[in-house]
């Protein structure tokens, strides 16, 4: 529910400028609305939702999710989440590198985790975009 409220607020704010623009056409407003969805979803925390909540979103949106402009939004949101995970992995790797300096006895275990996370980060980086 908290995520729904954050998204709703973000989507409303994204429409203030296009709706208030003098001479804005319905198409301009519709384009702005569709363009705001992926950014609002990611910025509101969709990437950190539990799997059950993600399933609930898909069930709620239903087949509309896989048609027309909505499908493009799905891919943009997925790319936004990939960038989010890429950033999170980078932060975790930095934490582990510091931990390895502070705990020399655990270095082999920590370095094994770092190698694994770097591999995942490289893979996710393929979807995160520039």
C-alpha positions in Angstrom: 0.0 0.0 0.0 2.8 2.4 0.8 4.3 1.8 -2.6 1.0 2.4 -4.3 0.6 5.8 -2.5 4.2 6.8 -3.5 3.6 5.9 -7.1 0.2 7.6 -7.2 1.8 10.8 -5.8 4.7 10.6 -8.3 2.4 10.1 -11.3 0.2 13.0 -10.2 3.2 15.3 -9.9 4.5 14.2 -13.3 1.2 15.4 -14.9 1.1 18.9 -13.3 3.4 20.5 -15.9 1.9 19.0 -19.0 -1.7 19.5 -17.9 -1.0 23.1 -16.9 0.8 23.9 -20.1 -1.2 26.3 -22.3 -2.4 24.5 -25.4 -1.4 21.0 -24.3 -3.2 18.4 -26.4 -4.6 15.2 -25.1 -1.8 13.4 -26.9 0.9 15.4 -25.1 -0.7 14.7 -21.8 -1.1 11.0 -22.6 2.5 10.7 -23.7 3.7 12.5 -20.5 1.6 10.1 -18.4 3.0 7.0 -20.1 6.6 8.3 -19.9 6.3 9.0 -16.2 5.3 5.4 -15.2 8.7 3.6 -15.3 10.5 6.5 -13.5 7.8 6.7 -10.9 7.7 2.9 -10.4 11.5 2.7 -9.9 11.8 5.9 -7.9 9.0 4.7 -5.6 10.7 1.4 -4.9 9.2 -1.3 -7.2 12.6 -2.9 -7.4 12.7 -3.6 -3.7 9.1 -5.0 -3.4 8.7 -8.6 -2.4 7.9 -11.1 -5.1 4.3 -11.5 -3.9 3.7 -7.7 -4.3 5.2 -7.8 -7.8 2.8 -10.7 -8.6 -0.1 -8.6 -7.2 0.9 -5.7 -9.5 0.9 -8.0 -12.6 -2.5 -9.5 -11.6 -4.0 -6.1 -11.0 -2.8 -4.7 -14.3 -3.7 -8.0 -16.1 -3.2 -8.4 -19.8 -3.0 -4.6 -20.3 0.6 -5.0 -19.2 1.6 -6.8 -22.3 0.1 -4.6 -25.0 0.9 -1.3 -26.6 2.8 1.3 -24.7 2.5 -0.6 -21.4 5.0 -3.3 -22.7 7.5 -0.6 -23.4 7.0 0.6 -19.8 7.6 -2.9 -18.5 11.0 -3.0 -20.3 11.9 0.5 -19.1 11.0 -0.3 -15.6 13.1 -3.6 -15.8 16.0 -1.5 -17.1 15.5 0.9 -14.2 15.6 -2.0 -11.7 18.7 -3.4 -13.4 20.4 0.0 -12.8 19.1 0.0 -9.2 20.5 -3.5 -8.6 23.8 -2.5 -10.3 24.1 0.4 -7.9 23.2 -1.8 -4.9 25.7 -4.4 -5.9 28.4 -1.8 -6.3 27.7 -0.5 -2.8 27.8 -4.0 -1.3 31.1 -4.8 -3.1 32.6 -1.6 -1.6 31.4 -2.6 1.9 33.0 -6.1 1.5 36.3 -4.6 0.3 36.4 -2.5 3.4 35.5 -5.5 5.5 38.3 -7.5 3.9 40.8 -4.9 5.0 39.5 -4.9 8.6 39.2 -8.7 8.9 42.2 -10.3 7.3 41.3 -13.7 8.7 38.1 -13.7 6.7 39.6 -12.4 3.5 39.2 -15.6 1.4 35.5 -15.9 2.2 34.9 -12.2 1.6 36.9 -12.2 -1.6 34.8 -15.2 -2.8 31.6 -13.2 -2.2 33.2 -10.2 -4.0 34.0 -12.3 -7.1 30.5 -13.7 -7.2 28.9 -10.2 -6.8 31.1 -8.7 -9.5 30.0 -11.4 -11.9 26.3 -10.7 -11.1 27.0 -7.0 -11.4 28.6 -7.5 -14.9 25.5 -9.6 -16.0 23.0 -7.0 -14.7 25.0 -4.2 -16.2 24.0 -5.6 -19.6 20.4 -4.6 -18.9 21.0 -1.4 -16.9 22.0 0.7 -20.0 24.6 3.4 -20.1 
